[in-house]
């Protein structure tokens, strides 16, 4: 899989600059090659990749590349756009 954090900020960017967790998951499912291990259900019956994506979203918020705008919804910051090379 492409580097997780980059893939997440790319998803948010391509989804119009803000996206819900469900939209991010759907983007990752379509755009990234997920293995059986990624799709295996874990805690709360969610696939493993969703837990991994949430962890990376938290990291991106701490780096100020994403900002939480509502429950389960995130927006790209200028710093996040710069990481994509889009100002």
C-alpha positions in Angstrom: 0.0 0.0 0.0 1.1 3.5 -0.7 2.4 5.3 2.4 -0.8 5.5 4.5 -0.6 9.2 5.5 0.0 10.4 2.0 -2.9 8.2 0.8 -5.2 9.7 3.4 -4.4 13.3 2.6 -4.7 12.5 -1.1 -8.2 11.1 -0.4 -9.3 14.2 1.5 -7.9 16.4 -1.3 -9.6 14.5 -4.0 -12.9 14.4 -2.0 -13.0 18.2 -2.1 -10.8 19.2 0.8 -12.9 17.6 3.6 -14.2 14.1 4.0 -15.8 11.8 6.5 -14.2 8.6 7.8 -16.5 6.5 5.6 -15.6 8.5 2.5 -11.9 8.1 3.3 -12.4 4.3 3.8 -14.2 4.0 0.5 -11.5 5.9 -1.3 -8.8 3.7 0.2 -10.8 0.6 -0.7 -11.0 1.7 -4.4 -7.5 3.2 -4.8 -5.2 1.0 -2.8 -4.4 -2.7 -3.0 -5.7 -4.0 0.3 -4.6 -7.5 1.3 -6.6 -10.1 3.2 -4.8 -9.0 6.3 -6.0 -5.4 5.8 -9.6 -6.7 5.4 -9.6 -9.1 8.3 -12.1 -8.0 11.0 -10.6 -6.9 14.2 -11.9 -5.0 17.3 -15.5 -3.9 16.9 -15.8 -5.9 13.7 -14.0 -3.3 11.7 -11.4 -4.3 9.1 -7.8 -3.9 10.2 -7.1 -1.1 7.7 -9.8 1.1 9.2 -8.0 1.0 12.6 -4.7 1.7 10.8 -6.3 4.6 8.9 -7.7 6.1 12.1 -4.3 6.0 13.8 -2.7 7.8 10.8 -5.5 10.4 10.8 -4.7 11.1 14.4 -1.0 11.5 13.5 -1.9 13.8 10.6 -4.0 16.0 13.0 -1.1 16.2 15.4 1.1 17.2 12.5 -1.5 19.8 11.6 -1.9 18.4 8.1 -5.6 17.6 8.8 -8.0 19.2 11.2 -11.1 17.6 12.7 -14.1 19.8 11.6 -16.9 17.6 13.0 -17.3 14.2 14.5 -15.7 11.7 12.0 -15.0 14.5 9.5 -11.6 15.9 8.6 -10.4 18.7 6.4 -7.0 19.3 4.7 -4.9 22.2 6.0 -2.5 24.3 4.1 0.3 22.2 5.5 -1.4 19.1 4.2 -1.8 20.6 0.8 1.9 21.5 0.8 2.7 17.9 1.5 0.8 17.0 -1.7 2.7 19.8 -3.5 -0.5 21.7 -4.0 -0.6 25.2 -2.5 
